C-alpha cells in the first residue's frame, strides 16, 4: 500500500525532491520526511495507454517490509482511521470491524435529482436513474453530503498511490453486500475504455465509480436556456486496429454551477466520483489515412461540488 512521496531526506538528512534526484547518482536509501522510515527511490517512467504515453514522475516509496509509524500522514490505515472518526456518519460508511485486517468502505447508490441528464455538449438526455437492488445500499438524501465528503477524501488518497492493487491491500470496497475489486471502481486514463464498457448498456444499475485524469479543457455550454459548466479529461485513444479504427473514450463532468469547478485548470489531475453514463458521438473519418474514429464519451452530472476535486500533492497533514 504505497503512497507516492514527492520528497524525502538523504542519509545525511538533507531534504531532496524526487524530481531532482539523478537516477545514476541516487543514494542507497532515503528517509520518510515525517517518520524517518526507510524509503526507496523510484525513477520517472513512461507507460503506454493506447496511442498515448502517460508520464509518471519520479517519487519515493516504502522500502520493502518497512512500515510508516502510526502518526505518519503517509500511513494509509491511519488516514482511514482519521476520516472514519471525524463524524458518526463517516464512521457508518468507513469502518474497521473488530479483528479485521483492513478498513471497509461501503459503496452506495447515490440519490437521483430526478432531472434529465446532460450530455457532453449540453443536450438534455433521458434520465437513467441509478438505484441499488438492495435498498440498504441506496443512499438517502440527508446522508449525501457526509457520504460524498468521505468518498472524496478516500479517492484523493487513491490518486496518490501507485495502483489500485496497492490501495486494495489497505481498503476493501463493498457494494450490495459483496466485496468489489478496486479495478471495477477506480479508473485512470488507461482504464477509461474499461469504465465505458462497464456502464454501457447497464440500464443505470451500475455502482458509482471514480475516474482520475488530466484536465484537457473547461468550457461553458448553453442549450435551451440551460447553462452547464463542463470539464473534459484527456481521452484514452486506442491503437489503430487492422481495420483502420481508432476508438477513444473521453470523460466529461457537466456541472450545474460554475463553483463546482472552482480552482481547477487545464493540466490539473482531478478525481471525479459518481454514477457515470455513456454517450457515443458521431464517428469521424480521415480519408487520407484510411482511419475511422469512434469517439465515445462518459459523462457525470454531479449533484454536489465534492464529486469533483483536484488531486492533492500529498495526504492531509503532510504539508
C-alpha positions as CSV (number, residue, x, y, z in Angstrom):
1,X,0.0,0.0,0.0
2,X,2.4,2.6,-1.3
3,X,1.7,6.3,-1.3
4,X,4.0,8.1,-3.7
5,X,6.1,10.6,-1.7
6,X,7.4,13.6,-3.5
7,X,10.3,14.4,-1.3
8,X,12.5,12.8,1.5
9,X,15.8,13.1,3.4
10,X,19.1,11.7,2.3
11,X,21.3,9.7,4.7
12,X,22.9,13.0,5.6
13,X,19.5,14.4,6.5
14,X,19.4,16.7,3.5
15,X,16.0,17.3,2.0
16,X,15.6,16.3,-1.6
17,X,12.7,16.3,-4.1
18,X,12.2,13.2,-6.1
19,X,12.2,15.2,-9.4
20,X,15.8,16.4,-8.6
21,X,17.3,13.0,-8.0
22,X,19.8,11.8,-10.6
23,X,18.9,8.1,-11.1
24,X,22.6,7.3,-11.8
25,X,23.8,9.1,-8.6
26,X,20.9,8.2,-6.2
27,X,21.6,7.3,-2.6
28,X,21.3,3.7,-1.4
29,X,18.2,4.7,0.5
30,X,16.2,7.7,1.8
31,X,14.1,8.6,4.8
32,X,10.4,9.5,5.1
33,X,10.1,13.3,5.8
34,X,7.6,12.6,8.6
35,X,8.6,9.4,10.4
36,X,12.2,8.6,9.2
37,X,11.3,5.1,8.0
38,X,13.4,3.8,5.1
39,X,12.3,4.8,1.6
40,X,13.4,3.7,-1.9
41,X,13.7,6.0,-4.9
42,X,11.5,5.2,-8.0
43,X,12.7,6.9,-11.1
44,X,10.3,8.6,-13.6
45,X,9.0,6.3,-16.3
46,X,6.5,6.2,-19.2
47,X,3.7,3.7,-19.7
48,X,1.7,3.1,-22.8
49,X,-2.0,4.0,-22.8
50,X,-3.2,3.0,-26.3
51,X,-2.0,5.7,-28.7
52,X,-0.7,7.9,-25.9
53,X,2.1,7.7,-23.4
54,X,1.5,8.5,-19.7
55,X,4.5,10.1,-17.9
56,X,4.8,9.1,-14.3
57,X,7.1,11.5,-12.4
58,X,9.8,10.2,-10.0
59,X,8.8,9.5,-6.4
60,X,9.8,7.8,-3.2
61,X,8.1,4.8,-1.7
62,X,8.3,2.5,1.3
63,X,11.4,0.2,1.4
64,X,10.3,-3.5,1.3
65,X,8.9,-4.7,4.7
66,X,9.1,-1.2,6.2
67,X,6.0,0.4,7.8
68,X,5.2,4.1,8.4
69,X,4.7,5.0,12.1
70,X,1.1,5.3,13.4
71,X,1.3,9.1,13.4
72,X,2.8,9.4,9.9
73,X,0.4,11.0,7.4
74,X,1.8,8.6,4.7
75,X,0.3,5.7,6.7
76,X,-2.9,4.8,4.8
77,X,-4.5,2.9,7.6
78,X,-4.2,5.8,10.0
79,X,-5.6,8.2,7.3
80,X,-8.7,6.0,7.2
81,X,-8.9,6.0,11.0
82,X,-8.9,9.8,11.0
83,X,-11.6,10.0,8.3
84,X,-13.8,7.5,10.0
85,X,-13.5,9.1,13.4
86,X,-14.4,12.7,12.3
87,X,-18.1,12.1,12.3
88,X,-20.7,9.5,13.1
89,X,-21.9,9.4,9.5
90,X,-18.4,8.9,8.1
91,X,-17.9,6.0,10.5
92,X,-21.1,4.5,9.2
93,X,-19.6,4.2,5.7
94,X,-16.0,3.6,6.5
95,X,-15.2,1.3,9.3
96,X,-12.9,-1.5,10.5
97,X,-14.6,-4.4,12.2
98,X,-13.0,-6.0,15.3
99,X,-10.1,-8.3,14.4
100,X,-10.4,-7.2,10.7
101,X,-7.1,-6.7,8.9
102,X,-8.2,-3.6,7.0
103,X,-10.9,-0.9,6.7
104,X,-14.0,-1.4,4.6
105,X,-15.8,1.3,2.6
106,X,-19.5,0.8,1.6
107,X,-20.2,2.0,-1.9
108,X,-23.7,3.4,-2.0
109,X,-26.1,4.2,-4.9
110,X,-26.4,8.0,-4.9
111,X,-29.9,9.5,-4.9
112,X,-31.0,11.0,-8.2
113,X,-32.3,14.5,-8.7
114,X,-35.0,13.1,-11.0
115,X,-33.9,15.6,-13.7
116,X,-32.8,14.8,-17.2
117,X,-29.1,14.1,-17.6
118,X,-27.0,16.5,-19.7
119,X,-24.8,15.1,-22.5
120,X,-21.3,16.2,-23.4
121,X,-22.4,19.2,-25.5
122,X,-25.2,20.4,-23.1
123,X,-28.0,18.5,-24.8
124,X,-30.7,17.1,-22.5
125,X,-30.8,13.3,-22.4
126,X,-33.3,10.9,-20.7
127,X,-32.6,10.4,-17.0
128,X,-31.1,7.0,-16.2
129,X,-31.9,6.8,-12.5
130,X,-29.3,4.9,-10.6
131,X,-30.6,2.7,-7.9
132,X,-29.5,-0.3,-5.9
133,X,-31.1,-3.7,-5.9
134,X,-30.8,-3.7,-2.2
135,X,-32.4,-0.7,-0.5
136,X,-29.8,-0.9,2.2
137,X,-27.3,0.4,-0.3
138,X,-29.4,3.2,-1.6
139,X,-28.2,6.4,-0.1
140,X,-30.7,8.8,1.4
141,X,-30.7,12.5,0.5
142,X,-29.9,13.6,4.0
143,X,-26.7,11.5,4.2
144,X,-25.4,12.6,0.8
145,X,-23.1,15.4,2.0
146,X,-21.3,13.3,4.6
147,X,-21.0,10.4,2.2
148,X,-19.6,12.4,-0.6
149,X,-17.1,14.2,1.7
150,X,-15.9,10.8,2.9
151,X,-15.6,9.4,-0.6
152,X,-13.8,12.5,-1.8
153,X,-11.1,12.0,0.8
154,X,-10.7,8.3,0.1
155,X,-10.3,8.7,-3.6
156,X,-8.0,11.6,-3.1
157,X,-5.7,9.2,-1.2
158,X,-6.1,6.7,-4.0
159,X,-4.8,9.3,-6.5
160,X,-1.6,9.5,-4.5
161,X,-0.9,5.7,-4.8
162,X,0.9,3.6,-7.3
163,X,-2.0,1.5,-8.3
164,X,-5.4,0.0,-7.3
165,X,-3.6,-3.1,-6.3
166,X,-1.6,-1.4,-3.6
167,X,-4.6,0.5,-2.3
168,X,-6.7,-2.6,-2.2
169,X,-4.3,-4.0,0.4
170,X,-5.4,-1.3,2.8
171,X,-9.1,-0.7,2.0
172,X,-11.9,-3.2,1.0
173,X,-14.8,-2.0,-1.1
174,X,-18.3,-3.4,-0.6
175,X,-21.4,-2.9,-2.8
176,X,-24.8,-4.5,-2.2
177,X,-23.3,-6.9,0.4
178,X,-20.3,-8.2,-1.7
179,X,-16.7,-7.3,-2.0
180,X,-15.9,-5.5,-5.2
181,X,-12.5,-5.1,-6.7
182,X,-10.9,-1.7,-6.9
183,X,-10.3,-2.4,-10.6
184,X,-14.1,-2.2,-11.1
185,X,-14.5,1.1,-9.3
186,X,-11.4,3.4,-9.8
187,X,-10.0,4.1,-13.3
188,X,-7.1,6.1,-14.6
189,X,-6.6,7.1,-18.3
190,X,-5.6,3.7,-19.4
191,X,-8.8,2.3,-17.9
192,X,-11.3,4.7,-19.4
193,X,-12.4,2.1,-22.0
194,X,-13.0,-0.5,-19.4
195,X,-15.1,2.1,-17.4
196,X,-17.1,2.8,-20.5
197,X,-17.7,-0.9,-21.2
198,X,-18.9,-1.3,-17.6
199,X,-21.6,1.3,-17.8
200,X,-22.6,1.0,-21.5
201,X,-25.9,-0.9,-21.5
202,X,-26.0,-1.1,-17.7
203,X,-29.5,0.5,-17.6
204,X,-28.5,2.7,-14.7
205,X,-27.8,-0.1,-12.3
206,X,-24.0,0.4,-12.1
207,X,-22.3,1.3,-8.9
208,X,-20.7,4.8,-8.6
209,X,-17.1,5.0,-9.9
210,X,-14.1,7.3,-9.6
211,X,-12.2,8.4,-12.6
212,X,-8.8,10.0,-12.3
213,X,-7.5,12.1,-15.2
214,X,-5.8,15.2,-16.5
215,X,-8.0,18.2,-17.5
216,X,-8.0,18.8,-21.2
217,X,-10.3,21.8,-21.1
218,X,-13.1,23.5,-19.2
219,X,-15.8,25.4,-21.0
220,X,-19.4,26.6,-20.8
221,X,-22.4,25.4,-22.9
222,X,-25.9,26.8,-23.1
223,X,-28.7,24.9,-24.6
224,X,-32.5,25.6,-24.2
225,X,-31.6,28.4,-21.8
226,X,-29.8,25.9,-19.5
227,X,-26.1,26.5,-18.9
228,X,-23.7,23.8,-18.0
229,X,-20.0,24.1,-16.9
230,X,-18.1,21.3,-18.5
231,X,-14.7,19.7,-17.5
232,X,-13.2,17.5,-20.2
233,X,-10.5,15.0,-19.3
234,X,-7.8,13.9,-21.7
235,X,-9.3,11.0,-23.6
236,X,-7.9,7.5,-23.9
237,X,-7.3,6.6,-27.6
238,X,-6.8,3.0,-28.7
239,X,-4.1,2.0,-31.2
240,X,-5.3,1.9,-34.8
241,X,-6.8,-1.5,-35.5
242,X,-6.0,-3.6,-38.7
243,X,-9.4,-2.4,-39.9
244,X,-8.3,1.2,-39.5
245,X,-10.4,2.1,-36.5
246,X,-9.3,4.3,-33.6
247,X,-11.6,4.3,-30.6
248,X,-11.5,7.0,-27.9
249,X,-13.2,7.5,-24.6
250,X,-13.3,11.0,-23.1
251,X,-14.8,11.5,-19.6
252,X,-16.7,14.8,-19.1
253,X,-18.2,16.4,-16.0
254,X,-21.2,18.6,-16.7
255,X,-21.7,20.7,-13.6
256,X,-24.8,22.8,-12.9
257,X,-22.8,25.6,-11.3
258,X,-19.5,27.3,-12.1
259,X,-18.2,27.0,-8.5
260,X,-18.2,23.2,-8.8
261,X,-15.1,23.6,-11.0
262,X,-13.5,26.4,-8.9
263,X,-9.8,26.2,-8.6
264,X,-9.4,23.6,-11.4
265,X,-7.4,24.4,-14.5
266,X,-6.2,22.8,-17.7
267,X,-3.4,20.3,-16.9
268,X,-4.6,19.6,-13.4
269,X,-5.1,16.0,-12.3
270,X,-8.7,15.6,-11.0
271,X,-10.8,12.9,-9.3
272,X,-14.5,12.7,-10.3
273,X,-16.9,10.3,-8.4
274,X,-20.4,9.3,-9.1
275,X,-22.7,7.5,-11.5
276,X,-21.2,7.8,-15.0
277,X,-23.3,7.4,-18.1
278,X,-22.1,6.5,-21.7
279,X,-22.7,8.7,-24.8
280,X,-21.4,8.0,-28.3
281,X,-20.7,10.9,-30.6
282,X,-20.8,10.8,-34.4
283,X,-17.9,8.8,-35.9
284,X,-15.2,10.8,-37.6
285,X,-13.0,9.8,-40.6
286,X,-9.6,10.6,-42.0
287,X,-9.9,9.5,-45.7
288,X,-6.2,10.2,-46.4
289,X,-5.1,7.8,-43.7
290,X,-8.0,5.5,-44.2
291,X,-8.9,5.8,-40.5
292,X,-12.3,5.8,-38.8
293,X,-12.6,7.5,-35.4
294,X,-15.2,6.1,-32.9
295,X,-15.5,8.8,-30.3
296,X,-17.2,7.8,-27.1
297,X,-17.9,9.9,-24.0
298,X,-18.5,9.2,-20.4
299,X,-20.4,11.9,-18.6
300,X,-21.1,12.7,-15.0
301,X,-23.8,15.1,-13.7
302,X,-22.6,15.9,-10.2
303,X,-25.1,16.8,-7.5
304,X,-22.5,18.4,-5.2
305,X,-19.1,20.0,-5.5
306,X,-17.5,17.2,-3.5
307,X,-17.9,14.9,-6.5
308,X,-15.1,16.6,-8.5
309,X,-11.8,17.7,-6.9
310,X,-8.2,18.4,-7.8
311,X,-5.9,15.5,-6.8
312,X,-3.7,16.5,-3.9
313,X,0.1,16.5,-4.0
314,X,0.4,15.0,-0.5
315,X,-2.0,13.4,2.0
316,X,-3.6,15.6,4.7
317,X,-1.1,16.5,7.4
318,X,1.9,16.0,5.2
319,X,2.4,19.7,4.1
